[in-house]
Amino acid sequence: MSKTIFEKIIDKEIPSDIIYEDDLLIAIKDINPVAPVHLLIIPKKVIPTLNDLSKEDSIIVGKMVSLAKDLAKKLDIDKTGYRTVFNCNDHGGQTVYHIHLHLIGGRKMNWPPG
């Protein structure tokens, strides 16, 4: 099976604007931002959709959410507010089948999101 774009970014095969990286996660700027701050927090472990999470993966997902909180503070959007989003499958808006958490902020968010 061919690599997803996220696997290629993790493997440094294609360039990306990396904001954070450790052994488990990488955070990059979204190439099609919907707000002044729009980051993608991606696990290095390939998990195609939220439906594919195992009990052991809850540690990874917890770290993703915790990193979103830390990055929101670092980027000074924690006080005004931000949105975190996981998309799952086609109807949920997922386009890359490697889970990732969107961190979106820097402007007022609308509801419903669309």
C-alpha positions, 0 to 999 in steps of 0.5 A: 500500500502506498504511503499517505501524505502524512507518512511522507511528511513524517519520513521527511520525504516531502517538506512541511512547516513543522511546529512540533515533533517528538517520538509519537507526534508531529504537528504541522501547519495546514496547507489549506488553513480555514483560520489564522491558526490551523495546525494538524496534530498527527500520530506517527503511528498509522491509524487510518480512522477513529474507527481503527483505534485500539484501547492502547491507542488511547494514550496517543489520542490523549497526547494529541489532545494535550498537545493541542492545548499546549500549542493553543497556549503557545500560539496565544489562542487559549484565552479567546478560544479554539476548536479541535476536530477529528474527521472520520470517513467520507461523510465526516470530512476525512480526506487523508486516512491517517487520523489527525487532530485539527487545531483551529483558532485565531478567529470566531468559529461558526456553528454549525461548522458546515 
